[in-house]
Amino acid sequence: MSEDAKNPPAGCRGRGVCGHAETDVHACLSGLPTGRQVGKVVANTATTPPPYFKGEAGRFVLYRGDCLELMPLLPEASFDLIFADPPYFLSNGGITCQAGKMVSVNKGKWDRSMGFAGNYAFTTDWISRCRRLLKPNGTMFVSGTSHIIHIVGAVMDELGLKILNDITWVKPNPPPNLSCRYFTHAAETILWAGRDKKCRHKFNYPLMKRINGGKQMKSVWTDIETPRRDEKVFGKHPTQKPLSLLERIIAAASDEDDLILDPFSGSATTGIAAARMNRRSVGLEMETEFLELSKKRFEREYLEAGYSPLLDYERQANADTSKQKNAAGKVSSRLFSNT
Ligand SMILES: C[S@@+](CC[C@H](N)C(=O)[O-])C[C@H]1O[C@@H](n2cnc3c(N)ncnc32)[C@H](O)[C@@H]1O
């Protein structure tokens, strides 16, 4: 352990902020005392509100509220990775096919379009807040369809983020297009971006290559299924992402103990995948219904299901021989100097 890590500065309680090993994410972000130190440190409750839920000794934290208001309360440059699944602004009276029936697209009030200018302003507001929270080498992944993803890309560019990849997640079983006037919508895009142009982003290249049977992993993902039935036993979120998608993203762009934020947490798929992968997480969500669903999911899916097999795989990859590590190091420095 470095000298710095042995003597953390006052107020720092966790690795998420400045590299000191601790567990309680809320304490780390708010400068509050951790369980062991209660009574010795004066609490600073003016900054971060009390969490809605804390699990796994404070490594899994959910806050209730509008992410636009909550994010400015979190300390700058404290997150290694952000995953955001924002409103796609899809729920505008259109139709789709669900279980063989024609239904109107209505995910919730939060998913109604505010028109181009409103959607653009909202996207600028939340991405700029996310950017402030990223560490210098931190990255963010944002999912979306054509309704929003082009605005997301434009805003990222405008704010000076560095777009690293646009990933295509091919949906295995898309609903048919009822109007028969378009190609069947069968994919979502996930933009991956670094905090700024100088960002030396984390990419677990050897692990991705191993998962892909020894070949470089492409930016088109065809092996991620929609959420399994056992991911929805407590009810489902209308736009729930599969755990396997989040595990892939987390494994690709973070290390164990890293701190991950999801500003539109929904049913906490990101937090659960993070817990399985032994990362720490913070989720922000405004709907109590989804926070309750998140708690139930966390209690069962994480505590009962335990760690992901991907974590064992990751640990094996990290325990590679130094020869393999050196080879991987050369590849990543080539990638950085190429860009
Ligand atoms: C697309 S869903 C995310 C689903 C999530 N990825 C999952 O797997 O369950 C977006 C979520 O963001 C929430 N939301 C929308 N606007 C918000 C805001 N301004 N602040 C916090 N949460 C918001 C919605 O209630 C919804 O649950």
The ligand as an ORCA input file, in Angstrom:
! r2SCAN-3c Opt
* xyz 0 1
  C     -34.691      3.760    -19.542
  S     -35.058      3.581    -17.870
  C     -33.653      2.760    -17.188
  C     -33.872      1.276    -17.003
  C     -32.682      0.580    -16.362
  N     -31.532      0.586    -17.225
  C     -33.007     -0.841    -15.953
  O     -32.335     -1.788    -16.414
  O     -33.946     -1.032    -15.196
  C     -34.898      5.219    -17.305
  C     -35.235      5.412    -15.831
  O     -34.865      6.740    -15.487
  C     -35.814      7.283    -14.604
  N     -35.718      8.738    -14.794
  C     -36.171      9.481    -15.839
  N     -35.815     10.767    -15.686
  C     -35.106     10.831    -14.518
  C     -34.450     11.880    -13.821
  N     -34.475     13.134    -14.284
  N     -33.821     11.593    -12.661
  C     -33.807     10.323    -12.171
  N     -34.406      9.279    -12.785
  C     -35.050      9.542    -13.948
  C     -37.141      6.662    -15.000
  O     -38.036      6.620    -13.905
  C     -36.711      5.276    -15.460
  O     -36.815      4.338    -14.417
*
